[in-house]
Amino acid sequence: MDTLEPTGQMDPHSGDMHTTDVTSAVSEIPSDTLLNEAEEPTRQMSELELGKPEVVILEPSTSTPASYTTNNSKENLILEYAENFRRQFVHLYRDRKPLFINPVNEYGVEKVVCTSIRPTLLPYKELYDWDECARFVSDYLTYKPLDCPNEIPLQLPSSTRVLELQEGNCFDLSMLLCSLLIAAGYDAYCVCGYATREVTLMDQTRDECPLLRQTSVSKEKEQLNTDNKYDVKPPRDLRSKYLLMMEERTRQEQRAEEETLKEAERSRIAELEKPPPDKLYGMRIHCWVLVLAGKREVPENFFIEPSTGICQESMHYLGIETVWNDSNYWVNMQDCSRGIGGMSFDLADIARWEFMFPRSDKPLLLLPGDEDYGMDDDDDDDDDDDVEVPVSWVSEIFLSLADIQRRCPEGKKTILYKKAKHEIFAEYLMPDGMVCRLSMYEDNALTQPLREQEWFKHREDKLEHRERDLVTFKVVERFLAGRRLALREHVYYSNQTGSEATRSMTFDYKARTDGLEVREEGPTTMVEYFRDRDDFLLKRVIEYTKRVKKFGPAEEGHNKPILQITEYYARDDSLKADEDIAELTFSLNEERILIKHHLQKERIVAGTKEFLKPPQNENKGLADLTSDVLTAFQVDRGAKNPKLVHIYTMLIDLLNREESCIETVRQSEQEVQDILDKRTHEELKTELTVSIYDTARNDTAKKRRGEIERKKREEEARREEMELDYLAPFLARLGDPSPITKESALKLKEECLQDLKKRLIDMANLIQGRYEKETLQLKQKQSWYQQNQTTMSKEEEEEYSSSCSEDYFKIQILEQRLNRHKELAPQKYLALEARLRNDPRLAAFLK
């Protein structure tokens, strides 16, 4: 291997090489001062109560793989290689931490860390992307801090052992996560270095919940998506530009002042929430995962914190000692005194990263003047080429579907964040199908709740997400596609009940026949929005009058009194603008119908019509109609006034539309009530769906399998009973004598043999009769063929030939069956006779 050559003194906290001459500077300092400064870190460390790394050795069992308890020749060679590398490193850099390179496994056997990574691609889509995979590892395993925070662990168990225990430290979690990510195609590495106290202890009480960040990002995307370049441009602003500029300047000054106040308040709060000083700052050992850019379309390098499963910023990591994967091991030679934000992760750069194994999938970047690096000694190169990382000693990682679905130890997990609490539940664990709950609070002590979000799965009512505002009592429920009436979102206030409550319902208009998209209700209004309707209806606004409160029980079926209904329509290009209705208002209290047409081209006003509904006679017809019922405003001066017949036709059509519109409104009210009743029933009795492929939970499949197995058992029992009690019919003829005498035994034997003989003869006669019948039919066909051979067509001859072939085949089969029956009949007779003689009930009388 290559010899590590020191170029100066290593900074113990940075890892950088300094070439300055410090001998003269040190000689000028008194020896007592040097001694006191050298003993100061030791004294500070002695004041801290720190534990020691523990090593728990297991006893191997018969099922333990041999690779866990022994090393093969390749592993022994690689251990010698690693030990040589470690000794050179210690000799050259005595002030740096020992390398984490060959810890013992759970059975006390030394293993190189590179061979402890076992890339395994599991057949679950949840473990294919890095974010889902990291989240699963952090949820499935319970994180345990290191026993000694400033010392590297002496033991590194296998990933299979970690999964079995469902707990581990940062090194255990990182090795498992790195194994899964490498198998999924990521360029992933384990990193050993230093981190802050909050990261090493998984203290997230000062961090914002990731779900809140995702929610804010999604809202920003929705706001960006609302901008459409095809929107109608607003009218030109004719105000003074100077006044506008001055107003904007004033607003900017106000915003800057507000931002300054907010920044000061944030600084004050941050100072109050600042954690206490850490005596072990910069010395806390930690392990995490590095993913380099390139593979799986990763645009840039990033870190994954295995204890939380999130993409962690570099500011939380203070330094890096080593990096490794399943093929090589690298030592950091860069300065980390200012953090790792400016570090280079080009592992092929030998000036910044010292590799252990010469074989690597990354091309080396040679130092200036060292173009012949590694080419001087061919023998050494040959020796180095023989050294490569052997196959991992860890067994293949296995996770069942139940493990994936359970996700957390005991099926649930709680994580505390800054003013938030995140609860995770396994699928089918909660009776209402809840899999996640996020609670937000006003204070850091989590005593004053503000909002609550819940996520659900496998619900029969398709409920996916519910958000509650515990201050305003606002509730937002979101549903998956496929629900009855195509309901997708329901917004209401839990402190309001009855028909006059404020609520909003969003529907999938493509799944509805009426094209309804949104329905908003208030105490005195109801507004419906439509899309893609054939009649071009866009919106319907219903205004109600307030009900008069009466004493006594509520009247059933009493609808709210309608005051006015207004419908808005889009432009129908097939009609003229002065004939195409834009707004249609039915004023029920004033007995009027108002029509506003669409605006014509090059016009600034639109035409209108107002109908006064005349009184109706006893025959439910209109009374004498006059032209006074219509008041119209026509844009074109030359347009003629409509005739009375035309007015009558329009009025009749509008009255019919009014009745139809009122009926539609009543249907909408009933639909709202049905949805509310259904939601109440669903919340009182929540039902969960089970996939037909989930045989472990599917009760229908279980019942079907149980019924099939029960019938199979009954059939086998019946068959065994029939086979065992073959003398039952003959004993019944004799009256079931309890003590069988010699006379009755001989009679039983005679009757059994006679019965078998009769059945054998009947079977032989049956086969013989069928054989003779088929032979006779064949002879008759042949005789008919001889008589009609000259007059037969080609089709008839082919039919005769196929029929004869079939008859020959039947005759041959019957002849074989008859011969076989003649051969087996005596054997069956003798076998029954021997069985009767050996029967325990008859043996004493027949010998």
Secondary structure, DSSP 8 states (H G I E B T S, - for coil): -------SEE-TTT--EE-S--HHHHHTS-HHHHHHHHHHHHHHHHHS-------------TTS-HHHH---HHHHHHHHHHHHHHHHHHHH-TTS-------B-TTS-B--GGGG------S-GGGTSHHHHHHHHHHHSEE---SSTTS--SB---HHHHHHHTEE-HHHHHHHHHHHHHHTT-EEEEEEEEE-HHHHTT--TTS--HHHHHHHHHHHHHHHHT--TTS-------S-HHHHHHHHHHHHHHHHHHHHHHHHHHHHHHHHS-----TTTTT-EEEEEEEESSGGG--S-EEEETTTTEEE-GGGEEEEEEEE-SS-EEEE-S--TT-STT----TTBTTTEEESSS--SS--B--TT-TTTT-S-HHHHHHHHH------SS------HHHHHH-SGGGEEEEEETTEEEEEE-TTTSTT-EEEEEEEESSTTS-SEEEEEEEE-SBTT-EEEEEEETTT-EEEEEE-TT-GGGEEEEEEETT--STTS-EEEEE-GGGSSS-EEEEEE-SSEEEEEE-S-TT-EEEEEEEE------SSS--TT----EEEEEEEE---TTS-TTTSEEEEEEETTTTEEEEEE---TT-SS--EEEEE---B-TTSSB-S--GGGEEEE-SSTT-----HHHHHHHHHHHHHHHHHHHHHHHHHHHHHHHHHHHHHHHHHS--B---TT-TTT-HHHHHHHHHHHHHHHHHHHHHHHHHH-TTHHHHHHTT--SS--HHHHHHHHHHHHHHHHHHHHHHHHHHHHHHHHHHHHHHHHHHHHHHHTTT--HHHHHHHHHHHHHHHHHHHHHHHHHHHHHHHHHHHHHHHHHHHHH-TTTHHHH-
